[in-house]
Amino acid sequence: MDNFVTHNLKLSNHSEVIILLWTWPFGQTFPLNQCSPTFNISGCFYTEDRLLYSYADAVVLHHRDVCYSRKKLPQMSRPPNQYWVWFNLESPSYTPNIDFMNNLINLTMSYRSDSDIFTPYGWLEQNAKEVNFTIPTKKKLVAWTISNWNPQSRRVLYYEQLKQYVSIDVFGSHHQSLPSSEEQQVLSQYKFYLSFENSVHEDYITEKLWKNSLMSGCVPIVLGPKRENYERFIPKDSFIHVEDFSTAQELAAYILQLDKDDKAYRKYFSWRTTLHFIQDVSWEDHYCKVCKAVKEAPKYKTIVNLADWYK
């Protein structure tokens, strides 16, 4: 659509809610205005055209693309009551310069369940009817994929303890190669997967659980927020939490016990008869949620200290 047409869109249809993507997230493009009907985006128009800034009802700012310089933020005069939507899927530990956003943001959009627009890495939905889930054939015990190897991180230190008592195959940087195209096929051969987050924060439960473990048909062994936090999103008998055990040696003993007790191991899959997970969440899916949120937004507000909320 050329600029002349887009410029006149708002003028010819005053009921249209215009949502401007200030940047493509990490430069990754995707179709606009092709959301599933489940997102209820009728009456909204998404655009990347910054010439429509003055007409936009909402501007979505992806944090990592604007956080390293204030010049990356819109520099033009801000129209009255225009919503600035802060979008971020990284944990507070990996969210630099968040103070830039103080006194600027009107709506939050993140994995945090208390965000104005909740955009988790995955979620569970009820099956239309009960189904029989077939556990993939398991030939191996424990797997872990990790790209950012920090010897002093909590997850690596815990792994170093655990591997003394149970065999763990590690893939990724400085370890065995595992092309993404083969990831699910390879991981599905393991009974357990280490869903260890790179940092521990409320609701920060990423693709390490949803994709690497659940999609591959492994029982996740999680290291992240508290068990109670996980249980808000997945059944309590669908995963093993490292904090359920006093030591890594105790956890290893439990893993080896389940390896010999097929009936006990299978109980970790019982939830799959009534629930299924959604994990292949695209950028488009996340952004499609903005329309409904803007149309139903409560009284216009500005978040004074975003950093304090997100800590």
Buried (B, 14 or more C-beta within 10 A) or exposed (E): EEEEEBBEBBEEEEEBBBBBBBBEBEEEEBEBBEBEEEBBBEEBBBBEBBEBBBBBBBBBBBBBBBBEEEEBBBEEEEEEEBBBBBBBBBBBEBBEBBEBBBEBBBBBBBBBEEBBBBBBBBBBEEEEEEEEBEBBEBEBBBBBBBEEBEEEBBBBEBBEEBBEBBEBBBBBEEBEEBEEEEBBEBBBBBBBBBBBBBBBBBBBBBBBBBBBBBBBBBBBBBBBBEBEBBBEBBBEEBBBBBEEBEEBBEBBBBBBEBBEEEEEBEEBBEBBEEBBBEBEBEBBBBBBBBBBBBBEBEEEEEBEEBBEBBE
